[in-house]
């Protein structure tokens, strides 16, 4: 397959964007970039260095320290996907905690953080053949992407999925806390001044509230195949 397109997947938290993106990347032999993981890594860095907490944010110190933040993806052949490294340390598990989830929208709203990460994301996907998911991929990072998807689902369905994911991983969490986090992230992501979560005009809205992963994947693959045939 010589024609390579850019697939941009945006949407609300816990809509399964990363799961679908990984499956697409594997099927089409594309590069997968989890932009949410990049913002989570910066949030973890900020938390560890006490630049951010649930009730405070030292924006100036965090911005001044961004030059010290290096984020890389390294493919793990055993797991079958790329893990996130922050300053050469594997932080894949640490960035997925509820504690980091409660901070990430606050950190992601900082313009300087977005500018740094968007530039890195554009560099990663400049040659096409990439599947990238996040909040502003189709609107800011790759406004010319050939295929744009906007994933959505009801807040309670997303909270239930996230709750099960964390429980299965062994985390001790409360469903009400998860639901509040989902709703709060929706509010912050949709109302921030810099690159708010918006559906691109040419994006296909995909509500998966009552859809299993296999059905989602089959439907989205048909959309990808259609775009590939148009670009060949």
C-alpha positions in Angstrom: 0.0 0.0 0.0 1.8 3.1 -1.2 -0.8 5.8 -0.5 -0.6 6.9 3.1 -3.2 9.2 4.7 -3.3 11.0 8.0 -6.1 9.8 10.4 -7.0 12.3 13.1 -9.2 11.0 15.9 -10.6 13.6 18.4 -13.2 13.4 21.0 -14.1 13.4 24.7 -12.1 11.5 27.3 -12.7 7.7 27.7 -14.4 7.3 24.3 -11.9 4.6 23.3 -9.9 6.9 20.9 -6.6 5.2 21.8 -7.9 1.7 21.5 -9.3 2.3 18.0 -6.2 4.2 17.0 -3.9 1.4 18.0 -6.0 -1.2 16.1 -6.0 1.0 13.0 -2.2 1.6 13.2 -1.7 -2.2 13.4 -4.0 -3.1 10.5 -2.7 -0.4 8.1 0.9 -0.5 9.4 0.8 3.2 10.4 2.6 5.1 13.1 0.4 5.6 16.2 0.8 8.7 18.3 -1.1 9.0 21.6 -1.1 12.8 22.1 -3.1 12.4 25.3 -0.2 10.4 26.7 2.1 13.3 25.9 0.0 15.8 27.9 -0.2 13.2 30.7 3.6 12.9 30.7 3.9 16.7 31.1 1.3 16.6 33.8 3.2 13.9 35.7 6.4 15.9 35.3 4.6 19.0 36.7 3.1 16.9 39.6 6.5 15.3 40.6 8.1 18.8 40.5 5.3 20.3 42.5 4.3 22.7 39.8 0.7 21.5 39.9 -1.8 19.9 42.3 -5.5 19.6 42.7 -5.7 23.1 44.2 -2.7 24.9 42.7 -0.9 25.6 39.5 2.5 27.3 39.2 2.3 28.1 35.5 5.4 30.2 35.3 7.7 27.6 36.8 6.2 24.9 34.7 6.6 26.9 31.5 10.2 27.8 32.4 10.9 24.1 32.9 9.4 22.8 29.6 12.9 22.8 28.0 13.8 20.0 30.4 10.9 17.8 29.3 11.7 15.1 26.7 8.9 12.7 25.6 9.4 9.7 23.4 7.5 6.6 22.3 9.3 3.3 22.3 7.6 0.2 20.8 7.3 -2.7 23.2 7.2 -5.9 21.1 5.8 -8.0 24.0 2.9 -5.7 24.6 2.4 -4.8 20.9 2.3 -1.0 21.4 4.6 1.9 22.1 5.1 3.0 25.7 5.7 6.5 26.9 9.1 7.6 28.2 9.5 10.8 30.1 13.2 11.9 30.2 14.2 8.3 29.3 12.1 6.7 32.0 9.1 4.5 31.2 6.1 6.2 32.7 3.3 4.3 30.9 1.6 3.1 34.1 2.2 6.3 36.1 0.5 8.6 33.6 -2.7 6.5 33.5 -3.6 7.0 37.2 -6.7 8.9 38.3 -4.4 11.3 40.1 -2.8 12.4 36.8 -6.2 12.4 35.1 -7.4 15.0 37.5 -4.5 17.3 36.6 -4.1 16.8 32.8 -6.8 19.2 31.6 -5.4 21.9 33.7 -1.9 21.5 32.3 -3.1 21.0 28.8 -4.9 24.3 28.9 -1.5 26.1 29.1 -0.7 27.7 25.7 3.1 27.1 26.0 2.6 23.4 26.7 0.3 23.0 23.7 2.7 24.9 21.4 5.6 22.6 22.4 3.6 19.4 22.0 1.8 20.4 18.8 5.1 21.1 17.1 6.4 17.7 18.1 3.2 16.0 16.9 3.3 17.7 13.6 6.9 16.6 13.2 5.9 13.0 14.0 3.2 12.9 11.3 4.6 15.1 8.6 5.0 12.3 6.1 1.5 10.8 6.6 0.9 7.2 7.4 0.0 8.2 10.9 -3.0 7.7 13.3 -3.1 10.4 15.9 -5.7 10.8 18.7 -6.3 13.7 21.1 -8.5 16.8 21.5 -7.3 19.1 18.7 -5.8 16.8 16.0 -8.3 17.6 13.3 -8.6 21.3 14.1 -5.1 22.3 15.0 -2.4 19.6 14.6 -3.5 18.3 11.2 -6.3 20.5 9.8 -5.7 18.9 6.4 -6.0 15.3 7.5 -7.7 13.1 5.0 -9.9 11.3 7.6 -11.1 13.0 10.7 -13.2 11.3 13.4 -14.9 12.8 16.4 -15.6 10.2 19.1 -18.3 10.7 21.6 -20.4 8.8 24.2 -22.5 9.6 27.2 -20.7 10.6 30.3 -22.0 7.6 32.4 -20.9 5.1 29.7 -17.4 6.6 29.5 -17.1 6.7 33.3 -18.2 3.0 33.5 -15.5 2.1 30.9 -12.8 4.0 32.7 -13.8 2.6 36.1 -13.6 -1.0 34.8 -10.2 -0.3 33.2 -8.8 1.0 36.4 -10.3 -1.7 38.6 -9.0 -4.4 36.2 -5.6 -2.8 36.5 -5.7 -3.1 40.3 -6.3 0.6 41.2 -8.6 1.4 44.1 -11.1 3.9 42.7 -14.6 5.1 43.3 -17.1 5.3 40.4 -18.5 8.7 41.5 -14.9 10.1 41.5 -14.4 8.7 37.9 -17.7 10.2 36.7 -16.9 13.6 38.2 -13.4 13.5 36.6 -15.0 12.7 33.2 -17.5 15.6 33.5 -14.9 18.0 34.8 -12.4 17.1 32.0 -15.3 17.7 29.4 -15.9 21.1 30.9 -12.3 22.2 30.9 -11.4 20.7 27.5 -14.4 22.3 25.9 -14.0 25.8 27.4 -10.3 26.4 27.4 -9.1 29.4 25.4 -6.3 27.7 23.5 -7.4 24.9 21.2 -10.7 23.9 22.9 -12.2 20.5 22.2 -14.2 21.1 19.0 -15.5 18.9 16.2 -13.9 19.9 13.0 -16.4 20.9 10.3 -15.3 18.0 8.1 -15.0 15.4 10.9 -17.3 12.4 11.0 -19.1 12.2 14.4 -19.0 8.7 15.9 -21.2 8.0 19.0 -20.1 4.7 20.4 -22.3 4.7 23.6 -23.9 1.5 22.6 -21.3 0.0 20.3 -18.7 -2.7 21.0 -15.1 -2.3 19.9 -15.4 -4.8 17.1 -18.4 -3.0 15.5 -16.6 0.3 15.9 -13.5 -1.0 14.3 -15.3 -2.5 11.3 -17.2 0.7 10.6 -14.1 2.9 10.9 -12.0 0.5 8.7 -14.6 1.0 6.0 -14.2 4.7 6.2 -10.4 4.4 6.0 -10.6 2.0 3.0 -12.9 4.5 1.3 -10.4 7.4 1.8 -7.5 5.2 0.7 -9.3 4.3 -2.5 -10.0 8.0 -3.2 -6.3 9.0 -2.6 -4.8 6.2 -4.7 
